[in-house]
Amino acid sequence: MPKKRHLLESNRVKWRAVDEILLTSFEYVPPLALDGASIGLRMAHFQHGLVSPGYKVGYHIHDIIHLQFVMEGAFCFKTGKHSVFLKPDNGIIIPAQQVHCWSCKRAGVLFGASIGVTGQFATDFTDYVKRQSADSFLPCSNPELRIGLMRIIELTLKPAPFHWRREMIGCELSLWLARALHTALDLRQLKTPVPYRKKTQTDPARRLCEEAVRFITSNFNQPIKISEAAGHIGITPHHLNRLFQRYLHESAHRFLFRTRLEHANKMLKSSFAMKIKEIAFASGFQSPSHFTQCFKRYFGRLPAGRD
């Protein structure tokens, strides 16, 4: 470790070259899947290399989630009401649209990364990060994150030719991002609850049911049928229904029906500019009148509030 610290504190690292290699490695970073959302790395760099004391960046925002991690030195990050002092092995997650600024208190190296979230539940993930931050930052401090970044720096400094350099960097960046999110967030709260009676990982029937659940929760807003979910995992609709009754205590059709209606109910509460028929179609219903009937039968009320 002392040798690596000396590497960072010296001027021997050509940080611009490091960042250029990182930039061309993004295409090799696999996205992280999280129950209806896909988390991908959009940007990663070591800023200006060795940052001088007194260097400041004024108040600004990022339109996507941003991460900052201190390799060496000391940095202060502020919002309108909160401030955090970051030392080596300390990091933060900055929610999208969070106004903030930062300054360097002691010369060091600051790593920054941005992530984009796509998929059906991308907004849910972004909102979750915002809520957890409480208008501040989410702490993301873990010495393993620094070790992972040191491996990435060492890969960029390998003399050419070095086969699979960018592929290896892509894998390291993916591991670093996964570890950072695990450190800062309780990801269990974002997992779709599936009340399986059998928890053993060796139960192939349970795995089939779980894969069907993933297919439905990822595609319920499309005009899919239960037969398509069954075909996706290579079984008959009748067998699929037996699995759902066994593990979820409801039919596959009922699960699809409930998923669509609960999603529509969320949109009614949050997407105020959308009309009822638009919400119906966005939730997988083919007819606004059928959606209204189903909504009333399930919730005991009409999807009122808009025309």
N, C-alpha and C positions, 0 to 999 in steps of 0.2 A: 504493500500500500504506500509506504513512503516514496518509493520510486515513481509511482503513478502520480502522487501529489506534486513531485518535482516536475514531472512532465507538464502538468497543467500550469504551474506557476512560472514556467520558463517561456521564452519567446520562440521555442523551436516548433510549436504547432502552427501550421499555416491554416488558420481558421477559415479563411475564404475557400481554400481547396477542400477542407472538411465539409463545409456547407454545400459546396457544389456536388460532391459525391452523394451527400444525403438527398439532395434535390432529385438526383437521377435514380435514387433507390426507392422512391415512393411507390412506383408501379409494382414492386416486389413485396409490399407490405400487405398481407391478407387482412380483409376486414374482420372485425370481431362481431359475431352474431349474438344478439340478446333478445330472444322472444319477440319477434316482430320488428326489431330494429337492427340496423347494420351500422357499426361504428368504424369509420375509416379515417386514416391519418391524412390530413390536408397539407400540413406544413410542419417542418421541424428544422431548427437551426440553433447554432450556438451564439446567436446575436452578433456581437462585435468581438468575440474572443475574450480577451482580457479587458474587462470594463474598468475604467478609472474611477476613483472616488469622486463623488460630486456629480457624476453623470446622472441626468434626470430625463424622464419621459413624462410629459404632461398628461392631464386627464384625457382619456380616450376610451373607446369601446371596441370589442370584437363582435362580429355578427354571428360567430360560432363559438363553441366552448374552447377555451384556451388553457394551457398548462405551462407553469413556470417551475423550474427546478434549479436550485443553487448547487453548483459543483464546488466552487471555492468562493471566498469572500463573504460579504454580507450585503443584503439588499432590503429595502423597505417598500412594501406595497400598501397603497391606501385606496379606500373608497371615500365617499363623502363623509361617512361616520366611523369607519373602522380602519385600523392599520395593523399590519403584521410585519414582524422583523424576521427575515429568513437568513439562516446560517447554512453551512454545508450540510448536505443530506436533507435539507428542508425544501418542500415544494408546496404549491397551491394549485387548485383548479379554479379558474375564473369562469363563472357562468356567462353565457351569451348575453350581450347587451348590458353587462355590468360596467358602469363607469368606474375607472380606476386610473392611478398613476403609479410610477415607481421611481426609485432613485438608488444609486449605489453608495453604500456607506463605507465599504472596504473593498479594495480591488479584488476582482474575482471573475469567475466564469458563470454565465447564466444560460441555461438551456430552455428554449421555448418550443412549444408544439401546439398545433390546433387540430381539432377533430371535427368531422362532419358526421351527422347522424341522419340516416335515411330509413325508409320503411314505414310500415303502417303505424308503429308506435314510436316514431322518432320524436314527435312533440311531447309524448309522455316522458321520455327519457330527459329531454332538454328541460322540461318543467320540473322534473324531480331534482335535477342538479340545482336549479334556481331556488327551489324551496329549501333544500338542505343547506344552502349557503347562507340563508337568512340575510340577504343583501350584503354579504361580505364574500369571503373566499372559503373554499374547502381545503383543509390541511391535507397535504399529501407528502408525508415525510417517511422515508424508508431508505436505509443505507444500501439496500439491494438495488434501488433505482440508480444510485451513483455508480455502482459496480457495472450495471448494464450499460450505462452511457460510456464508461471507460472502455468496455469491449468494443463499442461502436467506434469510438475515436481510434482505437488501435487498428481496427479493420480499415479505416480510411487512410491510415498512415503506412499500410503495407506497401512496399515497393512493387511497381508493376513489372511484369504481368502477375496478377493475382486472381486466379479463376474463381468465379462465383462471389466476388467481393460484394456486389450489390444485392445478390440474393441472400447472402448471409446477413448483411446489414438490415435488409427488409425483415428477416425473421427476428433479429434482435430488437428492432423498433416495435414490432408487434408484441413481443414479450414485455417490453418496457411499458407500452401503453396499457396492456392488460393488467400488469402489476400495479401501475399507478391508479387505475380506476378501482381495483380491488382495495387498495390502501385507503382511498378517499371515500368510497361509497359502500353502502350496504346493498349490494346488488340483489340480495334475496327478496327485497321488497318490490323489485321490478319483475320478478318471475311470475308468469301466469299460474295461479294456483290450480293444481290438478290433484284432486284427493284420491290418489291411488291407495288401495288397501294393501297391495304388496309393494314393498320398497326394494326388494332385492334386485341388484343390477343384472342378475343372470336370468331373469324372467323374460324370454323373447316376446311373449304375448304383450307384456306391459310396454316393451319398447315399441312394438307395432302401434299400440294405442297412443303412445306419446308422439310418435311421428305423425299419426293422423291428426292429433290435436295441433301440432305445429303447422301442418298443411292448412287446416281450417282457419286458424287464427291469423295466418299470413295471407289468406285469399278470400276471407268471408265477404269482402266488399265487391267481389266479382260474382257473376252469375253461376257459381259452382253448384254441383249436386253432390250428394253423399256418395254416389257411385264413383265420382272422380277422386274423392278422398280415399275410397277403398282401393281404386285402381292404382293410386299413387304408391301404396304400400303392398300391392300385389295380392289382395284378398277380395272376397265378395262383400257386397253391402250387408248381407245378412250376418256374415262373420264379424264385420266391423261393428255392427250394432250390438252383437253379443259382447265384444270387448268393451264398448262404452258402458254398457249396463253393468259389466263386471267391475270396472275400475272407477267409473265416474258416476254410476248410479243414474244414468239418463241415456236416452238414445242419441245416436250421432246427429240425427235431424234436430233434436231438441237442443243439443249443444250448439249447433250452427245457428239455430233460431235465436237462442239466448245471447250468443256472441254478437250477432248483428244488432239486436235490440239494445243491449247495454252500450255498444259503441254509439248507436244513434242517440241514446239518452245523454252521453257525454257531449256529443256535438251540439245537442239542443242547449246545453248549459254553457258552452264555451264559444260556439261559432254563431254569433248573433246575426251576422250578415247573411247567413244561408237560409233559404226558404225550406219549408217542410219537404217539398218534393226533391230538392237537392240533397237534403240529408237522407231521405229514403233511398235514393239511387247510390249515394256514397256509402251506404251501409249494406248494400247488396240486395235491396228490394227492387223488384221490377215494376211495381205499381205503388204510387203514393197512397191510394185508397186501401190497398192490402196492408201497407205499412201501418197506416192509422189504426186499422182493425186489430192487427197483431199487437201494436203498442198498447192499445187500451186493454186488451185481454191480459197482457203480461204485467203492466204497471197499474192497471185499474184507473187510468186517466188518459185523456187525449194528449197528443204532443202539441199542446197549445202554446200560444205566445207569439206566433207569427202566422202570416198568410201562406 
